[in-house]
Amino acid sequence: MKKAFTMVELIFVIVIIGILTAIAVPKFTTTRDDAIISKGKVAVAAMRSAIAMERQKLILRGKFDDINGSMVEGLLDYNLSDSWSRRDNTFTFTDPSGNKCDFDVENNKLIRKDCNVTAMQKL
């Protein structure tokens, strides 16, 4: 006697795998989007910290020059991700949905301006 799976058992397994996939794929996508936004928030904190530290260094050297966008980018130990772009003194974060959040370097601070990214509106 040959032992094998019946067609009904195979279809049942395929249906279960399909259901699990339908549940898992959206969860992975949401998790990925959340990770990109979290990475953007960390970048804001890193830029603010870098600005404060550089400002203190300049003051100790007796220089009171303003810090600009290109200086901020050079102060970071790593390059900003593809979600970020910079034009002059404005840094723009774009989330996976295409929403944007602008941060300007003004008066030696990183200030949030226009922001459509819900998770970044309190930064």
C-alpha positions, -999 to 999 in steps of 0.1 A, spaced: 0 0 0 14 34 -10 13 62 15 7 97 1 -12 129 8 -46 132 -6 -56 161 -28 -78 175 0 -50 175 25 -27 193 0 -53 219 -8 -59 224 30 -22 230 36 -20 255 6 -50 274 20 -34 276 55 -2 289 40 -21 314 20 -39 327 51 -7 330 70 9 349 42 -20 372 39 -16 380 76 22 382 77 30 403 47 11 435 58 27 431 93 62 430 78 54 460 56 41 480 86 72 470 107 95 481 79 78 515 77 79 520 114 116 511 114 123 538 87 105 564 107 123 554 139 156 557 120 145 592 109 138 602 145 172 589 156 188 610 128 170 641 141 183 635 176 219 628 163 218 661 143 206 681 173 233 665 194 260 672 168 249 708 165 250 713 203 284 697 206 299 716 177 285 749 191 302 743 224 335 735 207 333 767 187 325 788 218 355 773 236 377 783 207 362 818 209 343 815 176 307 824 174 299 815 138 266 800 130 264 763 121 248 756 86 234 726 69 265 714 52 284 716 86 257 695 102 260 668 75 297 667 80 294 664 118 276 631 116 296 599 119 275 583 92 256 594 60 220 601 63 197 574 48 180 577 14 149 589 33 167 622 38 176 650 15 193 684 21 190 717 3 211 745 18 200 746 55 169 725 51 168 688 58 138 669 45 127 635 57 103 615 34 85 585 49 76 554 29 41 568 22 57 599 6 49 623 35 76 649 42 89 666 73 113 696 69 139 706 95 158 739 92 192 747 107 185 782 123 203 800 151 225 769 157 194 747 163 176 721 142 140 733 141 110 713 127 91 733 101 64 718 78 57 682 88 32 657 74 48 627 91 25 620 121 52 603 141 76 632 138 53 661 146 63 663 182 101 665 175 
